[in-house]
Amino acid sequence: AQVRVSVVVPSCDRRAQIVVCVESLLRQTLIPAEIVVVDDYSRDGTAEAILALVPKAGGTSLRIIRNDRNLGANASRNVGVAASSGHLIAFLDSDCEASRTWLENIVQPFSDPAVGAVSGLVEDTCQSNIWERAFAGTHRLPRRGPISRFTSCNLCVRRDLLLAHRWEEDFSDATRSDGAPPDISFSGRCDEEGLYLAIRAAQWAVLAEPSAVLQHHHAYSARSFMRQAYYGGRAAAELVWKFRLRDRLDVAPFLLALLAAIVAVPIAYMIDTPWAPWMLLVPLLPLCAGIAAVSWNETARKGKTLVGLLRAAPALAIYYVLRCTGYAVRRVELVIGIEPVQRISPNTLAVGMPSPGVRR
């Protein structure tokens, strides 16, 4: 019997984009059993636009669930999971457009009963300014096979795993304290990593499938880019704190350079010795290591050319300054008890999770 597949799409105030997204889902070579759009309290007519597409759905059940207040991306995904009935649940964001074979290709690896989740390739289409060029290649998948993380905007997971471990909803910045709408997507803000850790702790395989392609039409301005950088750093600090992980490698060299500068600069000016000025070079060692690591990541992993790297360099510098700032600030807040997050041992993540070969 054919596996029943549900697709869940959270959305907030993206009427035009969600229509393009849903229309791409209705053109799939593998027809989804149902598409569940979770409208996170939109005020732009999103619900009406989706309802207008119902006559075009054919054999697919197209439903919209409207939150009575802004819940954020992960909470909306959990709402969608609870309302879905598929054995497999696929996720994409409302500003994504699926290739015709996306669903067919992302489902195929589940023929292996040991596979718990599959993540596909996201092509970032917006590269009209320096901020968008800096993020180019962020979701690149270099090869098919096991991966160390997945992305929430192009993902398929076994439903029983999602019932055993919900999407994380306790990030302090997932909602806005000023009453404004929260960001619908925390892509790059660690929204999916708790789920990934739980699935791996239960010994399930997590695979990349580069042929499961989505186009990501996410535009960035200077403001949204900087928000993404700062709050991404804060979310990374919460992830490390909550699951008792090692500090993130992308921020560690820069934080070490900052700490070295705090120590070395006063010493260089306070001690009257010929070698004291050389102390000013100490912070440069981790700083250069960090720059080298970022350059390698942007070219070898994200596929930027050297010219592309140089063009994006000013934005990347701003990104890492803000990301490290957000990380450091949130880390200090957690240590002194501001907006505390309950800590979890990674060894307990598999509790309650079904194991490969043991179906509920």
ABEGO torsion letter per residue (X at the ends): XBBBBBBBBBBBGBAAAAAAAAAAAAABABBBABBBBBBBGBAAGAAAAAAAAAAAAEABBBBBBBBABBAEAAAAAAAAAAABABABBBBBBAABBBBAAAAAAAAAAAABAABABBBBBBBBABAABAAAAAABGAABBABBEBBABBBAABBBBBAAAAAABBBBAABAAABBAAGBBBBABABGAGAAAAAAAAAAAAGBBBBBBAABBBBBBBBBBAAAAAAAAAAAAAAAAAAAAAAGBBBBAAAAAAAAAAAAAAAAAAAAAABBBAAAAAAAAAAAAAAAAAAAAAAAAAAAAAGBBAAAAAAAAAAAAAAAAAAAAAAAAAAAAAAAGBGBBBBBBAAAAABGBBBBGBBX
